[in-house]
């Protein structure tokens, strides 16, 4: 008996030691092909910023469609993985129905899901949201991506793929300091603040922003260049006025000294508002005096307009119904609908981008690496300018022979060591910062300034990419956010956003047709096997001891 108690005591000590070691040194082997349970180095680095408890509330508790439980399970498992890295994360799942009104006031809008069970289709309302609270800062986390997928299962898959990015992004927002700065270039007729409001608000969650006026370069060029080089990125959004040589030189040396740049340029003046007033308008070339600067870096913006058979719509008055004006949406081929097939992190998993009166770009041979980020469809053509644009074009059916120019570049990423456009030339002003060549650097040029412009309703800006007439949501904001992340070397968040997980879906039609058979297999067969085993066991036991 003493020997028995000794063995039991030793066993208890061993089990206790194993549990203590397992609790202290957590690890899990990920055998999935797509590494869905392996956190990226970026996420681990972001988690290191948490010095106090971060409270996560997930509103995925209660009764909702069975297929939606997959998102609940994946979310719980992901949070457990985060806790294994940093135990300051505390989470709980909450039934949202008890506080639905309060959640809506916080901006957590419910979603309607289509549920198909037993051959019947119904709707369910869910709150696919989480919140994280850290040091008094609260950030909402959308768990269901708002994308125009072909069906609900694809939307659910992308939501699961997006989980790591969603939580890492939220933790980054509430815990990280803003170390990099962005200059919003002013002084050459760039877009007004109201049209930049949506995107700049999103940018401000990650970076420090400041307007930077190049006008001062005329009076104090050296000081202006010195101040400009303190920024990490310059955004030039749809300038309409000519750049002076001093302003160009300042931008050139900003780039050569390591500054990243995002050029959003309209090379042709063409505006829908002017067209609406008269029914036709002259699209004419702009003289921004940037041709030689961009040509030196390896691209040329053409004086033309792209017409694409794959395009978005404009809304026009179309008669009257009683005393009210009737409106109709018409396909407008000057507003191309860009779906990128590029596998680059900037464009991967980004919804189609909407452009307005875009120009084409030629890439030139030099030592700079060029990646086409945006291009028109294969049924598109470039129209030389100046040219008269008429609203009568909406009534003309596009003919394939007229749209046979193929894919035309509209946005280009340039990477490499840039040579100054003023090398071996007379300098507009002298500067101690002058260099002939840069270290490895990046810039992006997009031949459409309106890609960054949000629409305005009653003097209030709306979300970038949202069409105020159709409520269709385009991928402009995500694309530009990826652009800025990439230029500023925040590539970790890009990789998280583009993470792909392969989910295996159940064939609903086949499952419904064969449900009785599989119910029998899962319920009756185990009972039959248990009865057979019991009979055999009783028979063997009786024979052995009789």
C-alpha positions in Angstrom: 0.0 0.0 0.0 2.9 2.4 0.8 4.5 1.6 -2.5 1.1 2.5 -4.2 0.9 5.9 -2.5 4.5 6.7 -3.4 3.9 6.0 -7.1 0.7 8.1 -7.0 2.5 11.0 -5.3 5.3 10.9 -7.9 2.8 10.9 -10.7 1.0 13.9 -9.3 4.3 15.8 -9.0 5.2 14.9 -12.7 1.8 16.0 -14.0 2.0 19.3 -12.0 5.5 20.0 -13.4 4.3 19.3 -16.9 1.4 21.7 -16.5 3.6 24.5 -15.1 6.1 24.1 -17.9 3.4 24.1 -20.6 1.8 27.2 -19.0 5.1 29.0 -19.0 6.4 27.8 -22.4 3.4 27.9 -24.7 3.9 26.6 -28.2 1.8 25.1 -31.0 2.9 23.4 -34.2 1.2 24.8 -37.3 0.7 21.9 -39.8 -1.6 23.9 -42.1 -0.4 24.4 -45.7 -1.2 28.1 -45.6 0.3 28.7 -42.1 -3.0 30.2 -40.9 -2.0 29.8 -37.2 1.5 31.3 -37.6 1.8 34.9 -36.6 4.0 37.2 -38.7 7.0 39.0 -37.3 5.2 42.2 -37.9 2.4 41.2 -35.5 4.9 40.1 -32.9 6.7 43.4 -33.1 3.4 45.3 -32.7 2.4 43.2 -29.7 5.7 44.2 -28.0 4.3 47.7 -27.7 1.6 46.6 -25.2 2.9 47.5 -21.7 -0.5 47.4 -19.9 -3.7 45.3 -20.3 -5.5 45.8 -23.6 -9.2 44.8 -23.2 -10.7 43.2 -26.3 -14.5 42.8 -26.5 -15.8 40.6 -29.3 -19.5 40.8 -30.3 -19.7 37.3 -31.7 -21.7 35.5 -29.0 -25.3 34.2 -29.2 -27.4 32.6 -31.9 -26.3 33.3 -35.5 -25.9 31.2 -38.6 -23.8 28.0 -38.3 -21.5 29.0 -41.1 -20.8 32.3 -39.3 -19.5 30.3 -36.3 -16.4 29.7 -38.4 -15.5 33.4 -38.0 -16.2 33.1 -34.3 -13.9 30.1 -33.9 -11.1 31.6 -36.0 -11.4 34.9 -34.0 -11.1 33.1 -30.7 -8.2 31.0 -31.8 -6.4 34.1 -33.2 -6.8 35.9 -29.9 -5.4 32.9 -28.0 -2.4 33.1 -30.3 -2.0 36.8 -29.5 -2.2 36.1 -25.7 0.6 33.5 -26.2 2.9 36.3 -27.4 1.7 39.0 -24.9 -0.5 38.1 -21.9 -1.5 41.8 -21.5 -4.3 41.0 -24.0 -7.6 40.1 -22.3 -10.6 39.2 -24.3 -14.2 38.2 -23.8 -17.1 37.4 -26.2 -20.3 39.3 -25.7 -23.8 38.8 -26.9 -24.6 42.1 -28.7 -28.4 41.9 -28.6 -28.5 43.2 -25.1 -26.7 46.4 -26.0 -27.6 46.8 -29.7 -28.6 50.4 -29.5 -25.5 51.5 -27.6 -23.3 49.6 -30.2 -24.9 51.4 -33.1 -24.3 54.8 -31.4 -20.6 53.8 -31.2 -20.5 53.2 -34.9 -20.8 49.4 -34.8 -23.4 48.9 -37.5 -25.1 45.5 -37.8 -24.8 43.3 -40.9 -27.6 41.3 -42.5 -26.6 37.8 -43.5 -28.5 35.4 -45.8 -29.0 32.1 -44.1 -29.8 28.9 -45.9 -31.0 26.0 -43.8 -33.1 23.0 -44.7 -33.6 24.4 -48.2 -35.0 27.7 -46.8 -33.5 31.1 -47.1 -33.8 33.7 -44.4 -32.0 36.7 -43.0 -30.1 37.1 -39.7 -28.7 40.3 -38.1 -25.3 40.1 -36.6 -22.7 42.5 -35.1 -19.4 41.4 -36.6 -17.3 43.8 -34.5 -14.7 43.9 -31.8 -13.3 46.8 -29.8 -9.9 47.2 -28.1 -9.3 49.5 -25.2 -5.8 50.5 -24.2 -4.7 53.4 -22.0 -8.1 55.1 -22.4 -8.0 54.8 -26.2 -10.8 52.7 -27.9 -10.6 51.4 -31.4 -13.3 49.6 -33.3 -12.4 46.5 -35.3 -14.5 45.3 -38.2 -14.4 41.5 -38.4 -16.5 41.3 -41.6 -14.8 42.8 -44.6 -17.0 45.2 -46.6 -16.2 43.9 -50.0 -18.2 43.1 -53.1 -17.6 39.4 -53.3 -19.6 37.1 -55.5 -21.2 35.4 -52.5 -21.3 35.4 -48.8 -18.8 32.5 -48.4 -16.1 34.5 -50.3 -16.8 37.5 -48.0 -16.4 35.2 -45.0 -13.2 33.8 -46.3 -11.6 37.2 -46.9 -12.8 38.2 -43.4 -10.9 35.3 -41.9 -7.9 36.1 -44.0 -8.1 39.7 -42.7 -8.2 38.8 -39.0 -4.5 39.1 -38.3 -4.3 42.4 -40.1 -7.5 43.7 -38.4 -6.2 43.1 -34.9 -2.6 44.0 -35.6 -3.7 47.2 -37.2 -6.0 48.1 -34.2 -3.2 47.3 -31.7 -0.8 49.4 -33.8 -3.2 52.4 -33.7 -3.8 52.4 -29.9 -0.2 51.6 -28.8 2.3 52.9 -31.3 3.8 56.4 -31.6 3.7 58.2 -34.9 7.4 58.5 -36.0 7.1 59.3 -39.7 5.9 62.5 -41.2 4.1 63.3 -44.4 4.1 66.7 -46.2 0.9 67.6 -48.1 2.3 69.9 -50.8 0.5 73.1 -51.3 0.9 76.3 -53.4 0.3 75.0 -57.0 -3.4 74.7 -57.0 -3.6 71.3 -55.4 -6.9 69.8 -54.2 -8.7 71.7 -51.5 -8.7 70.2 -48.0 -12.4 69.2 -48.1 -11.6 66.8 -51.0 -8.6 65.3 -49.1 -10.4 65.1 -45.8 -11.3 61.4 -45.9 -7.9 60.0 -46.8 -6.0 62.4 -44.6 -8.1 61.4 -41.6 -7.2 57.8 -42.3 -3.5 58.6 -42.7 -3.4 60.6 -39.5 -4.1 57.4 -37.5 -0.6 56.2 -38.5 1.5 59.2 -39.4 2.1 62.9 -38.6 0.7 65.1 -41.3 1.4 68.7 -42.2 0.7 71.0 -45.1 3.9 72.3 -46.8 3.7 75.3 -49.1 6.4 75.6 -51.8 5.7 79.3 -52.3 8.4 80.2 -49.7 11.0 78.7 -52.0 11.0 81.9 -54.0 12.1 84.0 -51.0 14.2 81.6 -49.0 14.9 78.5 -51.1 17.7 77.0 -48.9 15.6 77.1 -45.8 12.6 75.7 -47.6 14.6 72.7 -48.9 16.1 72.1 -45.5 12.6 72.0 -43.9 11.2 69.8 -46.7 13.9 67.2 -46.3 12.8 66.6 -42.7 9.7 64.9 -44.0 9.6 61.2 -45.0 7.0 61.5 -47.8 5.6 64.2 -50.0 2.1 63.9 -51.5 1.4 66.1 -54.6 -2.3 65.8 -55.2 -3.7 67.2 -58.5 -1.7 70.4 -59.0 -3.2 72.8 -61.5 -0.6 75.6 -61.6 2.8 75.6 -63.2 5.8 74.6 -61.0 8.8 77.1 -61.0 12.3 75.8 -61.5 13.1 76.5 -57.8 10.1 74.5 -56.7 11.0 71.6 -59.0 14.6 71.7 -57.8 13.4 71.6 -54.1 11.3 68.5 -54.9 14.1 66.9 -56.9 16.6 67.3 -54.0 14.0 66.1 -51.5 13.8 62.9 -53.5 17.6 62.6 -54.0 18.1 63.1 -50.3 15.9 60.1 -49.6 12.4 61.5 -49.4 9.6 59.3 -50.8 7.0 60.9 -53.2 3.5 60.2 -54.4 2.6 62.1 -57.5 -1.2 62.3 -58.4 -1.1 64.2 -61.6 -3.8 65.3 -64.1 -2.0 66.2 -67.3 -5.2 67.3 -69.0 -7.9 69.6 -67.7 -11.3 67.8 -67.9 -14.0 68.2 -65.3 -17.5 66.7 -65.2 -19.0 69.8 -63.5 -18.1 72.0 -66.5 -19.4 69.4 -68.9 -22.8 69.2 -67.1 -23.4 72.9 -67.7 -23.2 72.9 -71.4 -23.4 69.3 -72.5 -19.9 69.4 -74.0 -16.5 70.8 -73.0 -13.0 71.1 -74.3 -10.4 68.9 -72.6 -7.1 70.7 -73.0 -3.5 70.1 -71.9 -2.0 71.5 -68.7 1.4 73.0 -68.5 2.7 71.9 -65.1 6.3 72.1 -66.1 6.9 68.7 -64.7 7.6 66.8 -67.9 11.5 67.0 -67.8 11.5 66.2 -64.1 9.5 63.0 -64.4 11.1 62.1 -67.7 14.5 62.1 -65.9 13.2 59.6 -63.4 12.0 57.2 -66.2 8.4 58.0 -67.0 6.3 60.3 -69.3 2.8 61.5 -68.6 1.0 61.7 -71.9 -1.4 64.4 -73.1 -4.4 62.2 -73.6 -7.5 60.7 -72.0 -8.2 57.0 -71.5 -11.6 55.6 -72.6 -12.3 52.2 -71.2 -15.2 49.8 -72.0 -15.0 48.7 -68.3 -16.0 51.9 -66.6 -18.2 53.3 -63.9 -21.3 55.6 -64.2 -22.4 59.2 -64.0 -25.9 60.3 -63.0 -27.8 62.6 -65.4 -31.3 64.1 -65.5 -33.6 61.9 -67.7 -36.9 63.7 -68.0 -39.6 64.2 -65.4 -42.0 62.1 -63.4 -44.8 64.4 -62.3 -43.1 67.5 -60.9 -39.9 65.7 -60.0 -36.8 65.3 -62.2 -36.0 61.7 -63.0 -32.3 60.7 -62.9 -30.6 57.8 -64.6 -27.1 56.3 -64.2 -25.2 56.0 -67.5 -21.9 54.2 -68.3 -19.2 56.9 -68.7 -16.1 55.6 -70.4 -13.9 58.3 -69.2 -14.3 56.9 -65.6 -12.3 53.6 -65.9 -13.0 50.8 -63.5 -9.5 49.4 -62.7 -9.2 45.8 -61.5 -5.6 45.1 -61.0 -4.2 41.6 -61.8 -0.9 42.5 -60.3 0.3 40.3 -57.4 2.2 43.2 -55.9 1.4 43.7 -52.1 0.0 47.2 -52.9 -2.7 45.9 -55.2 -3.3 42.4 -53.8 -6.8 41.9 -52.3 -7.8 45.5 -53.1 -11.2 46.2 -54.5 -11.4 47.9 -58.0 -10.3 51.5 -58.1 -12.3 54.3 -59.7 -10.4 56.9 -61.8 -11.7 60.0 -63.5 -10.3 61.4 -66.7 -7.0 59.6 -66.3 -4.0 59.9 -68.6 -1.7 57.2 -69.9 1.9 56.8 -68.8 5.0 55.7 -70.8 7.8 54.0 -69.1 11.3 54.8 -70.3 14.5 52.7 -70.3 16.9 53.5 -67.5 18.2 51.8 -64.4 15.1 52.4 -62.4 12.8 49.3 -61.7 9.3 50.0 -62.8 6.1 48.1 -61.7 2.8 48.8 -63.3 0.3 49.1 -60.4 -2.8 50.4 -62.3 -3.7 49.9 -66.0 -6.7 50.1 -68.1 -8.5 47.0 -69.4 -7.6 45.3 -72.7 -10.7 47.0 -74.3 -9.5 50.6 -73.9 -8.1 53.4 -76.0 -6.2 56.7 -75.5 -7.6 59.8 -77.1 -5.2 62.6 -77.9 -6.0 66.1 -76.5 -7.1 68.8 -76.8 -10.5 67.2 -77.7 -14.2 68.1 -77.2 -16.0 65.8 -74.8 -19.8 65.5 -75.2 -22.4 63.9 -73.0 -23.9 62.6 -76.3 -21.3 59.9 -76.1 -23.4 58.0 -73.5 -25.9 57.1 -76.2 -23.3 55.5 -78.5 -22.7 51.8 -78.2 -19.0 51.1 -77.9 -17.5 49.1 -80.8 -14.8 46.6 -80.2 -12.7 47.9 -83.1 -12.6 51.4 -81.4 -11.3 49.9 -78.1 -8.3 47.9 -79.3 -5.3 49.7 -77.8 -5.0 47.0 -75.0 -3.9 47.7 -71.5 -2.5 51.2 -70.9 -0.4 52.0 -67.8 -2.1 54.5 -65.5 0.0 54.1 -62.3 3.6 53.2 -61.9 6.0 52.3 -59.0 9.6 53.4 -59.5 12.4 51.9 -57.3 16.1 52.4 -57.5 18.8 55.0 -57.3 17.5 58.2 -58.8 19.7 60.7 -60.6 19.0 64.4 -60.1 17.2 66.1 -63.0 19.6 69.0 -62.4 22.8 67.0 -62.7 25.2 68.7 -65.2 22.7 71.6 -65.3 22.7 75.1 -63.9 21.0 75.0 -60.5 18.1 77.3 -59.7 19.8 78.0 -56.3 22.7 76.7 -54.4 22.3 74.4 -51.5 24.6 72.4 -49.2 22.1 69.5 -49.4 22.7 69.1 -53.2 23.4 65.6 -54.4 23.7 64.1 -57.9 22.4 60.6 -57.0 20.1 59.1 -54.3 20.5 56.0 -52.3 17.8 53.3 -53.0 14.5 55.1 -53.1 10.9 54.8 -54.2 8.2 56.9 -55.8 4.8 56.3 -57.3 3.2 58.3 -60.1 -0.5 58.0 -60.9 -1.9 59.8 -63.9 -5.1 60.9 -62.1 -5.4 63.4 -59.4 -9.0 62.5 -58.5 -8.0 59.1 -57.2 -7.5 60.7 -53.8 -10.5 63.0 -53.9 -13.6 62.1 -51.8 -17.0 63.3 -52.8 -18.9 65.9 -50.9 -22.6 66.0 -49.8 -24.0 69.2 -48.3 -20.5 70.6 -47.8 -19.5 67.5 -45.9 -16.8 65.1 -47.1 -17.9 61.4 -47.4 -15.7 58.3 -47.3 -13.1 58.1 -50.1 -14.1 55.6 -52.7 -17.9 55.8 -51.9 -20.1 56.9 -54.8 -22.6 59.3 -53.4 -25.2 58.3 -56.0 -24.9 54.5 -56.2 -23.4 53.8 -52.8 -20.9 51.5 -54.5 -17.7 51.3 -52.6 -14.4 51.4 -54.6 -11.0 50.5 -53.4 -9.3 53.9 -53.7 -8.7 54.3 -49.9 -7.2 50.9 -49.4 -5.1 51.2 -52.5 -3.7 54.6 -51.5 -3.2 53.4 -47.9 -1.1 50.5 -49.3 0.8 52.9 -51.4 1.8 55.0 -48.4 2.6 52.0 -46.3 4.8 50.6 -49.0 6.6 53.9 -49.7 7.3 54.3 -45.9 8.5 50.7 -45.6 5.5 49.6 -43.5 5.4 46.5 -45.6 4.6 44.3 -42.7 1.0 45.6 -42.5 0.7 45.1 -46.3 1.7 41.5 -46.0 -0.8 40.9 -43.3 -3.6 42.5 -45.3 -2.8 40.3 -48.3 -2.5 37.1 -46.3 -4.4 34.2 -48.0 -6.1 31.3 -46.2 -7.7 28.5 -48.2 -11.0 27.4 -46.6 -12.8 24.3 -47.8 -16.5 24.9 -48.3 -19.4 22.5 -47.8 -21.5 21.8 -50.9 -24.8 23.0 -49.5 -27.0 21.5 -52.2 -25.3 18.1 -51.9 -25.5 18.3 -48.1 -29.2 19.0 -48.2 -29.9 16.2 -50.6 -27.9 13.6 -48.6 -28.6 14.9 -45.1 -30.6 11.8 -44.0 -27.9 9.5 -45.1 -25.2 11.4 -43.2 -27.4 11.8 -40.1 -27.7 8.0 -40.0 -24.0 7.6 -40.5 -23.2 10.0 -37.7 -25.9 9.0 -35.2 -27.1 5.4 -35.9 -23.8 3.8 -37.1 -21.9 4.5 -33.8 -24.7 3.0 -31.8 -24.9 -0.1 -34.0 -21.1 -0.6 -33.7 -21.3 -0.2 -29.9 -24.1 -2.9 -29.7 -22.1 -5.3 -31.9 -19.0 -4.7 -29.8 -21.0 -5.3 -26.6 -22.4 -8.6 -28.0 -19.0 -9.8 -29.1 -17.4 -8.8 -25.7 -20.2 -10.6 -23.8 -19.8 -13.7 -26.0 -16.0 -13.9 -25.5 -16.3 -13.3 -21.8 -18.9 -16.0 -21.3 -16.9 -18.5 -23.3 -13.7 -17.7 -21.4 -15.1 -18.0 -17.9 -17.9 -20.6 -18.4 
